Amino acid sequence: MQVLVRDNNVDQAMKALKKKLQREGVFREMKLRNFYEKPSEKRAREKAEAIRRARKLARKRAQRESGVVAKPRAM
């Protein structure tokens, strides 16, 4: 991974690097590797993540097709 430093602006380069790492999921991966995760727990987590992604995609698709803005969920 490479980040260019322009005009000796290291703060801006650090911000760009952090953004790239976040997008790649490096921080999330580091957090997950802190502790051992049983294979069954890993499968369950990955399945739940896939379901979450599918629901989010379906929600976005339905919103795009209907042109209606979805109301936020109450907590």
Secondary structure, DSSP 8 states (H G I E B T S, - for coil): ------TT-HHHHHHHHHHHHHHHTHHHHHHHHTS---HHHHHHHHHHHHHHHHHHHHHHHHHHHH---------
